[in-house]
Each structure stands twice: as structure tokens, then as C-alpha cells.
Amino acid sequence: MRIDIITALPQLLESPFADSILQRAIKRNLVTVQLHDLKKYGIGKHQQIDDYQFGGGAGMVMMVEPILNCIQDLKKERTYDEIIYMTPDGELFNQKMANQLSLKKNLIILCGHYKGIDQRLRDHIITKEISIGSYVLSGGELAAAVVSDAIIRLLPGVLNDEASALSDSFQDDLLAPPVYTRPKEINGWKVPEILTTGNFPKIEAWREEQALEITRKRRPDLLDKDFSD
Ligand code: ADE
């Protein structure tokens, strides 16, 4: 898989890919993540990428030309499955979407800023609009990192068996059950007896029960939803 991220602030996106699981996935060539500095496509000697909005009103709008030129350059190299725009008024991101996107080959993720991008790009170029939650961030970069992380960890070979994505919260429409490690007791706080018995069918049943209970309490909405592919 390849993810091309278009941003006016590439330095904001360097560290999420420079550590831990994502860094390892990149080093192992399981994914290519390329950052593209939108300012390089800016217009004139000031490399302008935004302008005042028609009709008046506070806030700048990201112009069509720099974004279009950048995307067209990328499209010359390969075809893209989705051109994603990160925006608070997009479709709410969830595990099902991450699963679906992880099956794609080439993705572009465009990070918005200020008042967002010119609507004409949304009408004619963007194929998918994603929000990571009902709040407004300063820009799309952190949201792009969240989406990329959720996708990349699902790619074959990225996680080892121990960290298998299949046992994550949401993968089976349920939140994950509680986990414990050594010691068996500390400060009088004990690990649930069942987990120390070695009776794996019973342990599995206990975990399922716990997952259901936690989901019912915290996210009853999940019990009505379909997160599968
Ligand atoms: N850009 C600003 N806020 C955002 C959000 N909540 N999701 C995606 N992109 C954003």
C-alpha cells in the first residue's frame, strides 16, 4: 500500500511515522508513506495556497490550483483508489472504514486548514471525506495521522501475532475485555482467578462476557452496528 499525504505543514506529520509500529511497517516496505508539501505548489513568489472567500466572511479558503496541481502530479505516477479529504464535516471514521481502506492500493489524503478547501475540489476531485470526530482540530494533519495509523496496523505483517488486530476493540463490534499481567496480586488488587487457571475455553467465555458487559455499559450504540466488511 501507498499513502500520499498532501499538507501545508509536513513537519507536523513526521513524528507519527518515525516511531514504533508505523516506522517498522515503512522500513519493512509493507507501506510507503510520502508527505507532499503543498507550499511547493503555491502560487507566485509568496507561494500562496489560500485566499479570501468569495461573498466575504472570516477565514481563508485553500485555493483550487495548488491542490489540483499536486494531485495531478501524483495521478501521473499511478492511479488512486481514493482521494480523501480530512474535514470535520466528513463521514465519521470508524473501524469498518479502516478495514475497507486497508484493502486499497494507493490513497491520497489531503489535509485541510483554515476554513477548508474550495468547494469545487470537493465536488470534482475528492472521492471521500473523513472526520475523526465531532470536534474541530487546527488542521487535518493529526486526523490524517490517526486514519493512516488505523489503516497501516491492519496491513498483513505489520502486527505480530501477540498484537493481532483481530482482538482489538471494535473488530468484532465489541470493546476489548480487560487485560492483566504479572504480578498476580499487588496492593491487595488481584487478577481475576479465571485468568490464572489455564482453562482456555472458560477464559475465552469470560473474555466474551466481559467485552459484552463493557460494550453494553459504555457503547450500547455499537451493539446495533455492523462493523464488518
Ligand atoms: N480537520 C479539522 N478537524 C477535523 C476532524 N475532526 N476530522 C478530520 N479532519 C479535521
Residues whose N, C-alpha, C, O or C-beta is under 5 A from the ligand:
A	BS01	ADE	M86 T87 P88 I130 S131 I132 G133 Y135 V136 L137 G139 G140 A143
